[in-house]
Amino acid sequence: MELYKNKERAKQKEDKLINMKKKKLKLTIELVPSTVWYSSLYEICKRNNRSSIWRKIKKEIFKKEGKNAGFVEKKKGVF
């Protein structure tokens, strides 16, 4: 029964997104596919012996964004 409700909710969300696209909104939303929820690029690189790639990505992000890159701070009054 729970699976049925989840499929029904997913269908409703999909229909809502389709309707939003038809309205040609100025602001678009891209959802993160559920297949990558709880995935970590660091863990994927580590698991596949690609730590050097992770270090390169990390270095570039820190260079561009600073040491706090990747942290999201909740601000009062938003959501």
PyMOL Python script that loads the backbone (N, CA, C, O; Angstrom):
from pymol import cmd

cmd.read_pdbstr("""\
ATOM      1  N   MET A   1       0.824  -1.194   0.000  1.00  0.00           N
ATOM      2  CA  MET A   1       0.000   0.000   0.000  1.00  0.00           C
ATOM      3  C   MET A   1       0.866   1.256   0.000  1.00  0.00           C
ATOM      4  O   MET A   1       0.577   2.213  -0.718  1.00  0.00           O
ATOM      5  N   GLU A   2       1.942   1.252   0.816  1.00  0.00           N
ATOM      6  CA  GLU A   2       2.830   2.415   0.890  1.00  0.00           C
ATOM      7  C   GLU A   2       3.500   2.674  -0.459  1.00  0.00           C
ATOM      8  O   GLU A   2       3.644   3.823  -0.876  1.00  0.00           O
ATOM      9  N   LEU A   3       3.907   1.605  -1.133  1.00  0.00           N
ATOM     10  CA  LEU A   3       4.540   1.740  -2.442  1.00  0.00           C
ATOM     11  C   LEU A   3       3.588   2.391  -3.429  1.00  0.00           C
ATOM     12  O   LEU A   3       3.997   3.233  -4.228  1.00  0.00           O
ATOM     13  N   TYR A   4       2.320   2.006  -3.377  1.00  0.00           N
ATOM     14  CA  TYR A   4       1.317   2.591  -4.257  1.00  0.00           C
ATOM     15  C   TYR A   4       1.181   4.089  -4.001  1.00  0.00           C
ATOM     16  O   TYR A   4       1.087   4.881  -4.938  1.00  0.00           O
ATOM     17  N   LYS A   5       1.174   4.471  -2.721  1.00  0.00           N
ATOM     18  CA  LYS A   5       1.050   5.893  -2.377  1.00  0.00           C
ATOM     19  C   LYS A   5       2.264   6.668  -2.880  1.00  0.00           C
ATOM     20  O   LYS A   5       2.125   7.786  -3.377  1.00  0.00           O
ATOM     21  N   ASN A   6       3.463   6.073  -2.754  1.00  0.00           N
ATOM     22  CA  ASN A   6       4.676   6.753  -3.225  1.00  0.00           C
ATOM     23  C   ASN A   6       4.641   6.938  -4.735  1.00  0.00           C
ATOM     24  O   ASN A   6       5.030   7.995  -5.234  1.00  0.00           O
ATOM     25  N   LYS A   7       4.185   5.934  -5.469  1.00  0.00           N
ATOM     26  CA  LYS A   7       4.085   6.045  -6.925  1.00  0.00           C
ATOM     27  C   LYS A   7       3.064   7.112  -7.307  1.00  0.00           C
ATOM     28  O   LYS A   7       3.269   7.882  -8.246  1.00  0.00           O
ATOM     29  N   GLU A   8       1.965   7.141  -6.563  1.00  0.00           N
ATOM     30  CA  GLU A   8       0.927   8.130  -6.835  1.00  0.00           C
ATOM     31  C   GLU A   8       1.465   9.543  -6.583  1.00  0.00           C
ATOM     32  O   GLU A   8       1.227  10.452  -7.378  1.00  0.00           O
ATOM     33  N   ARG A   9       2.188   9.723  -5.477  1.00  0.00           N
ATOM     34  CA  ARG A   9       2.786  11.040  -5.177  1.00  0.00           C
ATOM     35  C   ARG A   9       3.804  11.436  -6.246  1.00  0.00           C
ATOM     36  O   ARG A   9       3.852  12.589  -6.675  1.00  0.00           O
ATOM     37  N   ALA A  10       4.614  10.470  -6.667  1.00  0.00           N
ATOM     38  CA  ALA A  10       5.615  10.750  -7.698  1.00  0.00           C
ATOM     39  C   ALA A  10       4.933  11.185  -8.989  1.00  0.00           C
ATOM     40  O   ALA A  10       5.395  12.111  -9.655  1.00  0.00           O
ATOM     41  N   LYS A  11       3.848  10.529  -9.341  1.00  0.00           N
ATOM     42  CA  LYS A  11       3.105  10.876 -10.564  1.00  0.00           C
ATOM     43  C   LYS A  11       2.519  12.277 -10.447  1.00  0.00           C
ATOM     44  O   LYS A  11       2.537  13.043 -11.410  1.00  0.00           O
ATOM     45  N   GLN A  12       1.996  12.616  -9.263  1.00  0.00           N
ATOM     46  CA  GLN A  12       1.437  13.952  -9.056  1.00  0.00           C
ATOM     47  C   GLN A  12       2.512  15.018  -9.199  1.00  0.00           C
ATOM     48  O   GLN A  12       2.288  16.061  -9.814  1.00  0.00           O
ATOM     49  N   LYS A  13       3.697  14.748  -8.620  1.00  0.00           N
ATOM     50  CA  LYS A  13       4.801  15.702  -8.728  1.00  0.00           C
ATOM     51  C   LYS A  13       5.248  15.852 -10.177  1.00  0.00           C
ATOM     52  O   LYS A  13       5.528  16.957 -10.642  1.00  0.00           O
ATOM     53  N   GLU A  14       5.311  14.737 -10.875  1.00  0.00           N
ATOM     54  CA  GLU A  14       5.715  14.780 -12.285  1.00  0.00           C
ATOM     55  C   GLU A  14       4.718  15.592 -13.101  1.00  0.00           C
ATOM     56  O   GLU A  14       5.113  16.417 -13.925  1.00  0.00           O
ATOM     57  N   ASP A  15       3.422  15.360 -12.873  1.00  0.00           N
ATOM     58  CA  ASP A  15       2.386  16.118 -13.585  1.00  0.00           C
ATOM     59  C   ASP A  15       2.498  17.609 -13.292  1.00  0.00           C
ATOM     60  O   ASP A  15       2.326  18.441 -14.183  1.00  0.00           O
ATOM     61  N   LYS A  16       2.786  17.938 -12.037  1.00  0.00           N
ATOM     62  CA  LYS A  16       2.928  19.344 -11.656  1.00  0.00           C
ATOM     63  C   LYS A  16       4.107  19.983 -12.385  1.00  0.00           C
ATOM     64  O   LYS A  16       4.014  21.117 -12.855  1.00  0.00           O
ATOM     65  N   LEU A  17       5.223  19.245 -12.476  1.00  0.00           N
ATOM     66  CA  LEU A  17       6.391  19.776 -13.181  1.00  0.00           C
ATOM     67  C   LEU A  17       6.109  19.971 -14.663  1.00  0.00           C
ATOM     68  O   LEU A  17       6.537  20.960 -15.258  1.00  0.00           O
ATOM     69  N   ILE A  18       5.389  19.030 -15.254  1.00  0.00           N
ATOM     70  CA  ILE A  18       5.036  19.147 -16.674  1.00  0.00           C
ATOM     71  C   ILE A  18       4.179  20.386 -16.896  1.00  0.00           C
ATOM     72  O   ILE A  18       4.388  21.131 -17.854  1.00  0.00           O
ATOM     73  N   ASN A  19       3.217  20.602 -16.008  1.00  0.00           N
ATOM     74  CA  ASN A  19       2.362  21.787 -16.136  1.00  0.00           C
ATOM     75  C   ASN A  19       3.165  23.071 -15.979  1.00  0.00           C
ATOM     76  O   ASN A  19       2.896  24.058 -16.664  1.00  0.00           O
ATOM     77  N   MET A  20       4.154  23.065 -15.077  1.00  0.00           N
ATOM     78  CA  MET A  20       4.999  24.237 -14.887  1.00  0.00           C
ATOM     79  C   MET A  20       5.809  24.520 -16.151  1.00  0.00           C
ATOM     80  O   MET A  20       5.978  25.678 -16.535  1.00  0.00           O
ATOM     81  N   LYS A  21       6.307  23.471 -16.795  1.00  0.00           N
ATOM     82  CA  LYS A  21       7.082  23.653 -18.016  1.00  0.00           C
ATOM     83  C   LYS A  21       6.214  24.251 -19.122  1.00  0.00           C
ATOM     84  O   LYS A  21       6.687  25.066 -19.915  1.00  0.00           O
ATOM     85  N   LYS A  22       4.964  23.852 -19.171  1.00  0.00           N
ATOM     86  CA  LYS A  22       4.052  24.364 -20.187  1.00  0.00           C
ATOM     87  C   LYS A  22       3.815  25.865 -20.020  1.00  0.00           C
ATOM     88  O   LYS A  22       3.562  26.570 -20.996  1.00  0.00           O
ATOM     89  N   LYS A  23       3.900  26.348 -18.779  1.00  0.00           N
ATOM     90  CA  LYS A  23       3.686  27.767 -18.504  1.00  0.00           C
ATOM     91  C   LYS A  23       4.891  28.610 -18.892  1.00  0.00           C
ATOM     92  O   LYS A  23       4.813  29.838 -18.884  1.00  0.00           O
ATOM     93  N   LYS A  24       6.006  27.965 -19.231  1.00  0.00           N
ATOM     94  CA  LYS A  24       7.241  28.640 -19.615  1.00  0.00           C
ATOM     95  C   LYS A  24       7.672  29.656 -18.556  1.00  0.00           C
ATOM     96  O   LYS A  24       7.781  30.854 -18.820  1.00  0.00           O
ATOM     97  N   LEU A  25       7.907  29.148 -17.379  1.00  0.00           N
ATOM     98  CA  LEU A  25       8.333  29.996 -16.280  1.00  0.00           C
ATOM     99  C   LEU A  25       9.732  30.541 -16.530  1.00  0.00           C
ATOM    100  O   LEU A  25      10.540  29.906 -17.208  1.00  0.00           O
ATOM    101  N   LYS A  26      10.011  31.697 -15.991  1.00  0.00           N
ATOM    102  CA  LYS A  26      11.340  32.280 -16.127  1.00  0.00           C
ATOM    103  C   LYS A  26      12.350  31.530 -15.265  1.00  0.00           C
ATOM    104  O   LYS A  26      13.520  31.408 -15.629  1.00  0.00           O
ATOM    105  N   LEU A  27      11.899  31.036 -14.138  1.00  0.00           N
ATOM    106  CA  LEU A  27      12.761  30.308 -13.227  1.00  0.00           C
ATOM    107  C   LEU A  27      12.485  28.818 -13.385  1.00  0.00           C
ATOM    108  O   LEU A  27      11.335  28.385 -13.305  1.00  0.00           O
ATOM    109  N   THR A  28      13.511  28.050 -13.603  1.00  0.00           N
ATOM    110  CA  THR A  28      13.322  26.609 -13.731  1.00  0.00           C
ATOM    111  C   THR A  28      13.966  25.890 -12.556  1.00  0.00           C
ATOM    112  O   THR A  28      14.902  26.393 -11.934  1.00  0.00           O
ATOM    113  N   ILE A  29      13.463  24.742 -12.276  1.00  0.00           N
ATOM    114  CA  ILE A  29      13.956  23.945 -11.161  1.00  0.00           C
ATOM    115  C   ILE A  29      14.433  22.609 -11.705  1.00  0.00           C
ATOM    116  O   ILE A  29      13.716  21.935 -12.445  1.00  0.00           O
ATOM    117  N   GLU A  30      15.639  22.237 -11.336  1.00  0.00           N
ATOM    118  CA  GLU A  30      16.149  20.929 -11.697  1.00  0.00           C
ATOM    119  C   GLU A  30      16.225  20.095 -10.438  1.00  0.00           C
ATOM    120  O   GLU A  30      16.917  20.462  -9.488  1.00  0.00           O
ATOM    121  N   LEU A  31      15.532  18.993 -10.421  1.00  0.00           N
ATOM    122  CA  LEU A  31      15.558  18.127  -9.261  1.00  0.00           C
ATOM    123  C   LEU A  31      16.746  17.187  -9.347  1.00  0.00           C
ATOM    124  O   LEU A  31      17.194  16.832 -10.438  1.00  0.00           O
ATOM    125  N   VAL A  32      17.240  16.796  -8.215  1.00  0.00           N
ATOM    126  CA  VAL A  32      18.327  15.819  -8.163  1.00  0.00           C
ATOM    127  C   VAL A  32      17.697  14.439  -8.296  1.00  0.00           C
ATOM    128  O   VAL A  32      16.805  14.098  -7.520  1.00  0.00           O
ATOM    129  N   PRO A  33      18.135  13.645  -9.256  1.00  0.00           N
ATOM    130  CA  PRO A  33      17.550  12.311  -9.420  1.00  0.00           C
ATOM    131  C   PRO A  33      17.728  11.472  -8.155  1.00  0.00           C
ATOM    132  O   PRO A  33      18.778  11.509  -7.513  1.00  0.00           O
ATOM    133  N   SER A  34      16.702  10.728  -7.816  1.00  0.00           N
ATOM    134  CA  SER A  34      16.757   9.926  -6.588  1.00  0.00           C
ATOM    135  C   SER A  34      17.868   8.885  -6.635  1.00  0.00           C
ATOM    136  O   SER A  34      18.300   8.398  -5.591  1.00  0.00           O
ATOM    137  N   THR A  35      18.333   8.541  -7.821  1.00  0.00           N
ATOM    138  CA  THR A  35      19.412   7.558  -7.939  1.00  0.00           C
ATOM    139  C   THR A  35      20.736   8.071  -7.390  1.00  0.00           C
ATOM    140  O   THR A  35      21.638   7.277  -7.127  1.00  0.00           O
ATOM    141  N   VAL A  36      20.870   9.379  -7.212  1.00  0.00           N
ATOM    142  CA  VAL A  36      22.117   9.918  -6.668  1.00  0.00           C
ATOM    143  C   VAL A  36      21.949  10.511  -5.267  1.00  0.00           C
ATOM    144  O   VAL A  36      22.882  11.108  -4.730  1.00  0.00           O
ATOM    145  N   TRP A  37      20.765  10.348  -4.676  1.00  0.00           N
ATOM    146  CA  TRP A  37      20.580  10.792  -3.303  1.00  0.00           C
ATOM    147  C   TRP A  37      21.550  10.037  -2.421  1.00  0.00           C
ATOM    148  O   TRP A  37      21.780   8.845  -2.625  1.00  0.00           O
ATOM    149  N   TYR A  38      22.106  10.699  -1.468  1.00  0.00           N
ATOM    150  CA  TYR A  38      23.034  10.124  -0.495  1.00  0.00           C
ATOM    151  C   TYR A  38      24.318   9.612  -1.143  1.00  0.00           C
ATOM    152  O   TYR A  38      25.054   8.842  -0.526  1.00  0.00           O
ATOM    153  N   SER A  39      24.593  10.026  -2.364  1.00  0.00           N
ATOM    154  CA  SER A  39      25.844   9.662  -3.015  1.00  0.00           C
ATOM    155  C   SER A  39      26.883  10.737  -2.722  1.00  0.00           C
ATOM    156  O   SER A  39      26.556  11.911  -2.544  1.00  0.00           O
ATOM    157  N   SER A  40      28.108  10.319  -2.678  1.00  0.00           N
ATOM    158  CA  SER A  40      29.195  11.237  -2.403  1.00  0.00           C
ATOM    159  C   SER A  40      30.249  11.059  -3.489  1.00  0.00           C
ATOM    160  O   SER A  40      30.746   9.953  -3.701  1.00  0.00           O
ATOM    161  N   LEU A  41      30.587  12.135  -4.168  1.00  0.00           N
ATOM    162  CA  LEU A  41      31.617  12.067  -5.196  1.00  0.00           C
ATOM    163  C   LEU A  41      32.936  11.609  -4.593  1.00  0.00           C
ATOM    164  O   LEU A  41      33.695  10.862  -5.212  1.00  0.00           O
ATOM    165  N   TYR A  42      33.195  12.071  -3.374  1.00  0.00           N
ATOM    166  CA  TYR A  42      34.409  11.646  -2.676  1.00  0.00           C
ATOM    167  C   TYR A  42      34.433  10.124  -2.522  1.00  0.00           C
ATOM    168  O   TYR A  42      35.437   9.481  -2.829  1.00  0.00           O
ATOM    169  N   GLU A  43      33.329   9.553  -2.049  1.00  0.00           N
ATOM    170  CA  GLU A  43      33.266   8.097  -1.841  1.00  0.00           C
ATOM    171  C   GLU A  43      33.382   7.336  -3.155  1.00  0.00           C
ATOM    172  O   GLU A  43      34.024   6.288  -3.210  1.00  0.00           O
ATOM    173  N   ILE A  44      32.767   7.855  -4.212  1.00  0.00           N
ATOM    174  CA  ILE A  44      32.841   7.196  -5.520  1.00  0.00           C
ATOM    175  C   ILE A  44      34.277   7.209  -6.031  1.00  0.00           C
ATOM    176  O   ILE A  44      34.767   6.193  -6.524  1.00  0.00           O
ATOM    177  N   CYS A  45      34.951   8.342  -5.917  1.00  0.00           N
ATOM    178  CA  CYS A  45      36.348   8.434  -6.348  1.00  0.00           C
ATOM    179  C   CYS A  45      37.228   7.497  -5.522  1.00  0.00           C
ATOM    180  O   CYS A  45      38.087   6.799  -6.059  1.00  0.00           O
ATOM    181  N   LYS A  46      37.001   7.495  -4.211  1.00  0.00           N
ATOM    182  CA  LYS A  46      37.798   6.652  -3.315  1.00  0.00           C
ATOM    183  C   LYS A  46      37.607   5.163  -3.651  1.00  0.00           C
ATOM    184  O   LYS A  46      38.574   4.405  -3.716  1.00  0.00           O
ATOM    185  N   ARG A  47      36.369   4.766  -3.859  1.00  0.00           N
ATOM    186  CA  ARG A  47      36.030   3.377  -4.148  1.00  0.00           C
ATOM    187  C   ARG A  47      36.657   2.906  -5.462  1.00  0.00           C
ATOM    188  O   ARG A  47      36.997   1.732  -5.605  1.00  0.00           O
ATOM    189  N   ASN A  48      36.808   3.822  -6.416  1.00  0.00           N
ATOM    190  CA  ASN A  48      37.339   3.462  -7.735  1.00  0.00           C
ATOM    191  C   ASN A  48      38.807   3.840  -7.905  1.00  0.00           C
ATOM    192  O   ASN A  48      39.294   3.973  -9.028  1.00  0.00           O
ATOM    193  N   ASN A  49      39.507   4.012  -6.786  1.00  0.00           N
ATOM    194  CA  ASN A  49      40.940   4.367  -6.809  1.00  0.00           C
ATOM    195  C   ASN A  49      41.215   5.600  -7.666  1.00  0.00           C
ATOM    196  O   ASN A  49      42.166   5.633  -8.447  1.00  0.00           O
ATOM    197  N   ARG A  50      40.375   6.602  -7.507  1.00  0.00           N
ATOM    198  CA  ARG A  50      40.517   7.859  -8.249  1.00  0.00           C
ATOM    199  C   ARG A  50      40.674   9.032  -7.289  1.00  0.00           C
ATOM    200  O   ARG A  50      40.161  10.122  -7.542  1.00  0.00           O
ATOM    201  N   SER A  51      41.376   8.806  -6.201  1.00  0.00           N
ATOM    202  CA  SER A  51      41.554   9.862  -5.192  1.00  0.00           C
ATOM    203  C   SER A  51      42.219  11.100  -5.770  1.00  0.00           C
ATOM    204  O   SER A  51      41.952  12.215  -5.321  1.00  0.00           O
ATOM    205  N   SER A  52      43.083  10.913  -6.763  1.00  0.00           N
ATOM    206  CA  SER A  52      43.763  12.067  -7.363  1.00  0.00           C
ATOM    207  C   SER A  52      42.753  12.994  -8.059  1.00  0.00           C
ATOM    208  O   SER A  52      42.920  14.214  -8.059  1.00  0.00           O
ATOM    209  N   ILE A  53      41.721  12.410  -8.642  1.00  0.00           N
ATOM    210  CA  ILE A  53      40.684  13.223  -9.283  1.00  0.00           C
ATOM    211  C   ILE A  53      39.950  14.029  -8.225  1.00  0.00           C
ATOM    212  O   ILE A  53      39.684  15.216  -8.414  1.00  0.00           O
ATOM    213  N   TRP A  54      39.620  13.377  -7.096  1.00  0.00           N
ATOM    214  CA  TRP A  54      38.940  14.085  -6.008  1.00  0.00           C
ATOM    215  C   TRP A  54      39.787  15.238  -5.490  1.00  0.00           C
ATOM    216  O   TRP A  54      39.276  16.338  -5.281  1.00  0.00           O
ATOM    217  N   ARG A  55      41.073  14.996  -5.282  1.00  0.00           N
ATOM    218  CA  ARG A  55      41.946  16.060  -4.775  1.00  0.00           C
ATOM    219  C   ARG A  55      41.994  17.236  -5.747  1.00  0.00           C
ATOM    220  O   ARG A  55      42.026  18.391  -5.322  1.00  0.00           O
ATOM    221  N   LYS A  56      42.000  16.950  -7.045  1.00  0.00           N
ATOM    222  CA  LYS A  56      42.022  18.016  -8.060  1.00  0.00           C
ATOM    223  C   LYS A  56      40.725  18.840  -8.006  1.00  0.00           C
ATOM    224  O   LYS A  56      40.762  20.070  -8.039  1.00  0.00           O
ATOM    225  N   ILE A  57      39.588  18.151  -7.922  1.00  0.00           N
ATOM    226  CA  ILE A  57      38.288  18.833  -7.835  1.00  0.00           C
ATOM    227  C   ILE A  57      38.234  19.690  -6.578  1.00  0.00           C
ATOM    228  O   ILE A  57      37.844  20.857  -6.622  1.00  0.00           O
ATOM    229  N   LYS A  58      38.631  19.095  -5.459  1.00  0.00           N
ATOM    230  CA  LYS A  58      38.617  19.795  -4.172  1.00  0.00           C
ATOM    231  C   LYS A  58      39.493  21.046  -4.218  1.00  0.00           C
ATOM    232  O   LYS A  58      39.091  22.114  -3.757  1.00  0.00           O
ATOM    233  N   LYS A  59      40.692  20.900  -4.778  1.00  0.00           N
ATOM    234  CA  LYS A  59      41.625  22.030  -4.871  1.00  0.00           C
ATOM    235  C   LYS A  59      41.027  23.163  -5.704  1.00  0.00           C
ATOM    236  O   LYS A  59      41.128  24.331  -5.330  1.00  0.00           O
ATOM    237  N   GLU A  60      40.397  22.815  -6.842  1.00  0.00           N
ATOM    238  CA  GLU A  60      39.803  23.829  -7.711  1.00  0.00           C
ATOM    239  C   GLU A  60      38.637  24.543  -7.024  1.00  0.00           C
ATOM    240  O   GLU A  60      38.486  25.759  -7.151  1.00  0.00           O
ATOM    241  N   ILE A  61      37.824  23.793  -6.306  1.00  0.00           N
ATOM    242  CA  ILE A  61      36.679  24.403  -5.618  1.00  0.00           C
ATOM    243  C   ILE A  61      37.158  25.312  -4.494  1.00  0.00           C
ATOM    244  O   ILE A  61      36.661  26.428  -4.339  1.00  0.00           O
ATOM    245  N   PHE A  62      38.122  24.837  -3.708  1.00  0.00           N
ATOM    246  CA  PHE A  62      38.653  25.671  -2.629  1.00  0.00           C
ATOM    247  C   PHE A  62      39.284  26.935  -3.182  1.00  0.00           C
ATOM    248  O   PHE A  62      39.164  28.007  -2.588  1.00  0.00           O
ATOM    249  N   LYS A  63      39.955  26.814  -4.316  1.00  0.00           N
ATOM    250  CA  LYS A  63      40.579  27.987  -4.936  1.00  0.00           C
ATOM    251  C   LYS A  63      39.514  29.002  -5.344  1.00  0.00           C
ATOM    252  O   LYS A  63      39.686  30.208  -5.168  1.00  0.00           O
ATOM    253  N   LYS A  64      38.414  28.493  -5.890  1.00  0.00           N
ATOM    254  CA  LYS A  64      37.355  29.367  -6.383  1.00  0.00           C
ATOM    255  C   LYS A  64      36.453  29.878  -5.254  1.00  0.00           C
ATOM    256  O   LYS A  64      36.115  31.061  -5.225  1.00  0.00           O
ATOM    257  N   GLU A  65      36.060  28.999  -4.325  1.00  0.00           N
ATOM    258  CA  GLU A  65      35.047  29.330  -3.329  1.00  0.00           C
ATOM    259  C   GLU A  65      35.577  29.531  -1.915  1.00  0.00           C
ATOM    260  O   GLU A  65      34.862  30.054  -1.060  1.00  0.00           O
ATOM    261  N   GLY A  66      36.795  29.131  -1.660  1.00  0.00           N
ATOM    262  CA  GLY A  66      37.321  29.233  -0.302  1.00  0.00           C
ATOM    263  C   GLY A  66      37.095  27.945   0.469  1.00  0.00           C
ATOM    264  O   GLY A  66      36.452  27.017  -0.023  1.00  0.00           O
ATOM    265  N   LYS A  67      37.625  27.897   1.670  1.00  0.00           N
ATOM    266  CA  LYS A  67      37.571  26.667   2.483  1.00  0.00           C
ATOM    267  C   LYS A  67      36.161  26.295   2.933  1.00  0.00           C
ATOM    268  O   LYS A  67      35.947  25.166   3.374  1.00  0.00           O
ATOM    269  N   ASN A  68      35.204  27.198   2.836  1.00  0.00           N
ATOM    270  CA  ASN A  68      33.838  26.893   3.262  1.00  0.00           C
ATOM    271  C   ASN A  68      32.960  26.375   2.133  1.00  0.00           C
ATOM    272  O   ASN A  68      31.754  26.214   2.316  1.00  0.00           O
ATOM    273  N   ALA A  69      33.540  26.114   0.982  1.00  0.00           N
ATOM    274  CA  ALA A  69      32.765  25.653  -0.168  1.00  0.00           C
ATOM    275  C   ALA A  69      32.023  24.373   0.180  1.00  0.00           C
ATOM    276  O   ALA A  69      32.582  23.464   0.793  1.00  0.00           O
ATOM    277  N   GLY A  70      30.764  24.312  -0.217  1.00  0.00           N
ATOM    278  CA  GLY A  70      29.978  23.113   0.007  1.00  0.00           C
ATOM    279  C   GLY A  70      29.104  23.163   1.236  1.00  0.00           C
ATOM    280  O   GLY A  70      28.242  22.301   1.410  1.00  0.00           O
ATOM    281  N   PHE A  71      29.300  24.151   2.096  1.00  0.00           N
ATOM    282  CA  PHE A  71      28.478  24.263   3.287  1.00  0.00           C
ATOM    283  C   PHE A  71      27.370  25.273   3.021  1.00  0.00           C
ATOM    284  O   PHE A  71      27.618  26.363   2.505  1.00  0.00           O
ATOM    285  N   VAL A  72      26.167  24.904   3.374  1.00  0.00           N
ATOM    286  CA  VAL A  72      25.031  25.789   3.182  1.00  0.00           C
ATOM    287  C   VAL A  72      24.584  26.269   4.549  1.00  0.00           C
ATOM    288  O   VAL A  72      24.364  25.476   5.465  1.00  0.00           O
ATOM    289  N   GLU A  73      24.458  27.552   4.665  1.00  0.00           N
ATOM    290  CA  GLU A  73      24.071  28.140   5.940  1.00  0.00           C
ATOM    291  C   GLU A  73      22.614  28.570   5.865  1.00  0.00           C
ATOM    292  O   GLU A  73      22.217  29.291   4.950  1.00  0.00           O
ATOM    293  N   LYS A  74      21.829  28.129   6.823  1.00  0.00           N
ATOM    294  CA  LYS A  74      20.421  28.522   6.858  1.00  0.00           C
ATOM    295  C   LYS A  74      20.311  29.964   7.352  1.00  0.00           C
ATOM    296  O   LYS A  74      20.881  30.325   8.382  1.00  0.00           O
ATOM    297  N   LYS A  75      19.591  30.759   6.622  1.00  0.00           N
ATOM    298  CA  LYS A  75      19.406  32.147   7.012  1.00  0.00           C
ATOM    299  C   LYS A  75      17.983  32.332   7.532  1.00  0.00           C
ATOM    300  O   LYS A  75      17.030  31.757   7.007  1.00  0.00           O
ATOM    301  N   LYS A  76      17.870  33.123   8.542  1.00  0.00           N
ATOM    302  CA  LYS A  76      16.575  33.355   9.168  1.00  0.00           C
ATOM    303  C   LYS A  76      15.598  33.940   8.151  1.00  0.00           C
ATOM    304  O   LYS A  76      15.928  34.865   7.408  1.00  0.00           O
ATOM    305  N   GLY A  77      14.392  33.379   8.136  1.00  0.00           N
ATOM    306  CA  GLY A  77      13.357  33.897   7.267  1.00  0.00           C
ATOM    307  C   GLY A  77      13.295  33.233   5.903  1.00  0.00           C
ATOM    308  O   GLY A  77      12.367  33.490   5.137  1.00  0.00           O
ATOM    309  N   VAL A  78      14.260  32.391   5.585  1.00  0.00           N
ATOM    310  CA  VAL A  78      14.230  31.698   4.302  1.00  0.00           C
ATOM    311  C   VAL A  78      13.700  30.295   4.534  1.00  0.00           C
ATOM    312  O   VAL A  78      14.251  29.541   5.337  1.00  0.00           O
ATOM    313  N   PHE A  79      12.649  29.950   3.841  1.00  0.00           N
ATOM    314  CA  PHE A  79      11.976  28.663   3.978  1.00  0.00           C
ATOM    315  C   PHE A  79      11.538  28.495   5.400  1.00  0.00           C
ATOM    316  O   PHE A  79      10.945  27.474   5.747  1.00  0.00           O
TER     317      PHE A  79
END
""", "prot")
cmd.dss("prot")
cmd.show_as("cartoon", "prot")
cmd.util.cbc("prot")
cmd.orient("prot")
